[in-house]
């Protein structure tokens, strides 16, 4: 990433992006070099430290683990297996001199459901176990069964799951053994019996349904006792691939942040120089003047959420500009006896009445219609392309709605409104139409208020 050049720094000492002293720039370069060097050393250390990362363990045997003993005497054999102390995983196998084609007796620990849904051992590196053995067998066999989709039979999982085994000298068992899982090999009989192709004969260890301990062929006649103290898997918290990918992601993120920082600095300096060239104070003054002008030109009455008089005049100009003024219905509405309400209850209550009144009028306006506060308690509504009769019906609906509404609920106030209704005639200006409708409104008040009166043509 290129360093910022002096060309982009402002000469104004009040601006934060001003030119730094030469010595400060050299110091910044030196500090950046030191940080990069430190990051490189830490990265190298992280790559070499993988083997010292904390490990995770998966216990495969405890006092609540379901275990079983199997033996050939349950078939046609004579080998016997019994529990000495099942809670301590202590069992005895006895092999008699009576001839049998294949003698067996052993200890089984189901994994998962013990049938087709097992446990994934592939994320672990080592198998750790400790066994106390008493007998005269030279070897003890440790085996795993891996249910392989496509080869293992769901109806005969025990005989068709991939058989992995490893033999251990009996004299070494009491010291505890740590064996890499990749040292387990696939039994030849499993490969031959299922006609497994060579590329499928390697251990996967991703769906172990059983593990166990027994005696390899040929067995030694006599009594053999095994007490299993512990069996657990051990492996890294993260795979080597994940660890190195994390290091790569760290550098990638570091470079992205560095580039974003540089981009931010360039933009900040460019902005500072732009403000200086455009004369910041003049610009601020102009913006303030523009803000005041837009504030004065606000078209909405904030209290009633309707247009103010300027807003109505703008809408009328747009109707005239788009040749929609002719045929526009005009409603002038005046709240009856509003001044006494203000005098008796205060302007706060009066403002709340005006606010509610504005919301009612807005409910009766379509997108193309206009609702505005003409002044005080007088409102104007414009409905383009609306017939006189329709406008009169609409005014009556609004009048009824106002009459039925409770204003300032804690005071239970009821108010009414008078309406003047008219529709623009051919080439009639707003001023002329307004005068006609205003006279109708005046007459409605003279006739007792709370009425809708159509203006004479």
N, C-alpha and C positions, 0 to 999 in steps of 0.2 A: 504494500500500500504506500502510495507516494505521500511525502510530507507536505504540509501546507506551505505554500510559498508566501514571501512577504508581500507580493503584489496584491493579495486579497485583503490585507489588513487595513482598517480605517486609520486615518490620521487624526481623527477626533479623539482626544484622550478621554471623553465622557462615554465613549462607546466601548462595550466590553470586548469587542473583537479587535481592539487596537493592536498595533504591531508590538510583539514582545521584544525585550532586549535580546541581543545576539546570544549572550551567555545563557539565557533561559531556554532558548531554542536548542542549544547544544546539550543542555542538561536533560531536556525532554527526550532527545534522541538516545542519550545514554540510558535513561530510565526504561525506555521502550526496549532497548536491547537486553537489559537485565531481565525484564519480565519475560521476554521470549526465551532467553536462556533458561530461566527457572522453569517455564512451562515445558520446555524440551526435556530437562532433567527429570521432572515429575512424570512426564509421559514414559520415559525410558524406565523409570522405577516402577511405574504401574504395570508395564508389560512384563517386567521380570518378577513382579510380586504376585503373579497369578497363583503360583503353587503355595503361597502362604496365606491365601484368602481363607476366611472361616469356612468350615464345611457344614453341611446339613446331614442329619441322621434320620433314618427311618427304621424304628424298631419292628422286627418281624415276629417277636415272641415275647409274651409277658404272661402274667398269671391268668389273664382273661382270654388268652388266645385259644381258639378251638383246635385241638390236635387229635390225632388218631394213630393207632398201631395197626399195621397190616402184616399178614403172615400166610404162608402157603397151606397151613393146616385148615384154613377155612375152605380149602378145596380138597385136593387129594394128597397134600403133603403132610409132613409130621412136625414141621418147625412150629414152635410156640412163642408167642409174644405176650407179655403181661406188664401191667403198670406196677412199678415199685412205689412211686409217688407221683401221681399225675399232675398235681399242682406245681411240682418242681421239675416236671418234664423228665422224670426218671423212669426208664423202662428196661426190661430184660428180654433178650431173645435167646432161645435155646435151640440149637441145631442137633438133632439126633443122628446116629450113624446109619439110620434106615435110608436106603437108596431112594432118591427122587430125581427126576430129570432136571428140575431147577428149584433150588431151595432159596427162600427169601423170607426176610422179616425186617421190618423197619418202622420208621417214625415219619408221619406226614403232617405238614402244616399247610392248609388251604390258603390261597391268596385271592382276594376279591370274593367272588361267589364259589371259588374252587372248581369251576366247571369251564365256562367260556369267557367270562368277564373277569380278568385278573388285574394285576398291578404292574405298572410300568417301572421296570428296573433300569431302563436304558439311560436315565439321567444321573445314575449313580456310578461311582468308579469302583468301589471295593465292597466286598462282603466280609464282615467281621463276625467271628463266632468263637465260643469257648465250650469245649465238651470234656467232661470227665468220663473216662472209659476204663472198664475193668473187664479183662478177657485176654484171649490169646490170638486175636486176629491182628495181622500186620497192617491191614489197610481199612479205612473207613471211607465210605462213599457219600458225597454230598451231591444231590441232584436238584435240578430245576425243570419244570415243565412249562413250555411256552405255547399257548394256543395260537396257531398260525392260520389266519383266514385263507381258505383255498386248499389247505392240506389237512387240517385237523377237522375231525367229524364231531358235530355238536351232539350226536347221539353216543359217541364213544370218546369223550375227551381224554380220559385217562390213558388210553392206549395209542391215541393218534396225535396228542400234543407233542411238539418238538421236545425231545429228551436231551438235556444238557447235564453233563456230569463231570466230577473231578474227584480224584482219589487222594487221600491224605494219610501219611503214616500215623498209626494210632499213638505212637509214643510222643508225637508233637502236639496232640490235641489239647492237653491240659494247660499249655502255656498261652493259649489263645492264638488264633490265626487270622491274619488279614490277607485276603486273596483278591486280586483284580478280577472283576467279573468277566473280562475278555479272555481269561484263562480257561473258562468252561468250554468244553467241546461238545459237538453234537454226536450222539451215538450212531454208529454205523447201521445198526439194525433199523433205526427209524428212517434213515435215508433209503435203505433197500426196500423196506416194507411199503413205503409210500411212493417209491420211484421219484424222489425229489431231485430236480436238476441241480447241477453243481452250483449255479449262482444263487440258489435258494437255501443252501446248506449252512450258511453262516448264522451265528446266533444274532437274534434281534433284541431279545430281552424286554420287549415292550408290552407283553401281555402274559406275565407269569401267573399261572393259576394254581400251581403247587410247588412246594419245595420240601425236601425231606432228607433223612439220613438213614442209610442202611449199609449192608456189607456186600462187597463185590464178589462175583463168581471167581473161583469156587469158595464157598463159605467154609469156615473152620468149625468143626464139630465142637460142641461145648456150650457153656453159658457165657453170654456177653451182656454187660450192663453199660448203659449210656445215660448220663445225666447232663442235659443241655443247660448251661448257665445263661447264655445270651446269644442272640443272632440279630444283627442289624446291618443295614446298608449305610454306606457313607459316600458322600460325593460333594463336589463344589456347589456353592450357592448359585453360581452362574457358570454356564458353559464357557469354554475358552473362546468360542466364536462370539458369544454375547459380550464377553469382557472386552475383546479387541474391537468389536463394533461400537461399544460404549466409548472407548478411547477415540475412535475415529469420529463419532458423533460429537464428542467434546471439542475436538479441533475444528470440526465443521461449524459448530455453533460459535466457537471463539472467533473464527474468521468472519462469520456473518455479522456478529456483534461489532467487530472491529470496523468492518465496512460501513455498517449503519452509523457507527460513531463518527467516522470520517465524513460520511454523507451529511450527517447532522451539522458537523462543524462547517463544512462548505456552505450549506444553506444558511447557517447562522451568520457567517461572515458576509455572504452575498446580500442577505437581508439588511445587515447593518450598513453596508456601503450604499445600498439602494435608498435607504432612509436618509442617509447623509446627502446624497445627490439630489433627492427630491425636496430637501429642506423639511425636516421632520415637523418643525413648529408650524410652518405654513400649511402643511398637509393636515395636521391635527385641527387647525382652525377651520379649514375647508370642510373637513368631515363633521365638525360640530355644527357648522352652518347648515350642511345638508341634513343632518339629523333633526335640527330644529324645524327645517322646512317640511320634512316628511311628517313630523309630529303635528304640525299645524294642518297638514293636508289629510290627517286621519279621517276616514270616512265612516267610522262606526261610533255610535253612541255607547259608551262603556257600561252605562247603568242598565239599559234595556236590551243590549245586544242586538239592536236594530241599527239601520243606517241613520246618520245624522242628516241635516238638511243638505250639506255639501255632497254627501253620498247619494242622496235622492236626485239631486240636480245632475250628478254625473250619470246616473242610470237613465234619466230622461234623455240626456244628450245621446247616449248610446242607442236608445230606442229610436230616436229621430234619425240618427246616422244610418241605422239598419232598416229604415222604413217600417218600423213596427209600432210607431206611436199611435197611428190611426187605428181605432178599434180597441185601444187599451182602456180597461175599466179602472176608475179611480174611486177609492173609498177614503173619506175623511172621518176620523173617529176622535171623539172628545170624551174624556172621562167626566161623568156628571158629578157636580158638587165636590170637586177635588180640593178646592181651596179650604172649605171647612174641615176636611180631613187633616190637611196640613196644620191648620190652626189649632185643632183640638188634640191631635195625637203627635204632632211634631213631624219634622222633615224626615226623620229616620223611617217612620212608618210610611210616609209618603213615598220615599225612595223604594221601599220594598214593594209597595203597590205598583209603582211604575215598572219595576223589574219583572214582577209576575205578569203584568199586563203585556209587556213586550214578549215574554215567552209564549203567551196565549196567541198573540198575533202571528208569531213565527210558525206556530203549529199549522196555521191555515195558509201557509205560503208554499208554493212549489219552487222548484229550482230557478225557473225563469221569472218568478214574481219578486217584487220588491216591497220590503216593510221598513218604514223609517219613522223616526220621531221628528215631527215638524217643529215642535217647540212646546215646552211646558208639558201639559197633559194631552196634547193634540198629536195624533199619529196619522200617517198617510200610507195607503197600500195601493200598489199598482199591479194590475193583472193584465198582461198583454193578451190580445186576441180573445177577449171575453165579452159575451153578449150582456146587455143591460139586465136581463132577467136573471141570468146566472150570477151576476155580481150582486144583485139584490138578495138572492137566496143565500149566497155566501155571507153577506153582511148580517143577515138574520141569524145564521148559525153562530157567528162570532158573538153577536149580541146575547144570545141565549147562553153561550158558554161563559161569558163574563158574568152574567146575572147569576149563574149557578155556582160560581167559584167563591170560595171563602178566602179572603185576603187577610194577611196578618192573623194566622189561626188563633193565636193566644187572645186576640181581641174579637175574634169572630166577626170581622168586618165584611159587609156586603156592599158592592158598588155596582153601578150600571154605567152604560156608555151610550152615546147618541151617534148616529151614523148618517153621513151624506154620501149618496152613491150616484155615479154618473159615468158615461162612456164618451170618449173623445169623438167629435163629429169630424166631417171632412175638413181638412186643413185647419183644424182648431188648434191653437197653441196651448201650451201647458197653462199659461196664465189665465186664458179665457175659460178653459175647462175647470181650473181650480176655483174660479169665482163662482161658476154655476154650482159646483158641488158644495162649496162653502156656504152658499145661500141655502141649499137644502139642509145642511147640517144645522144652520141657525134656526131654520123653521122647525126642525125636529126638536130642538131644545125649547122653542117657544110653545110647542104642542105638548109639553110635559116631560120631555127627555125620555131616555131609554127606548128610543124608536129608531127605525130605519126609514129614511125618506129619499126617494129618487129625485135627482135634479131634473128640472124642466129642460127640454131640448131647445 
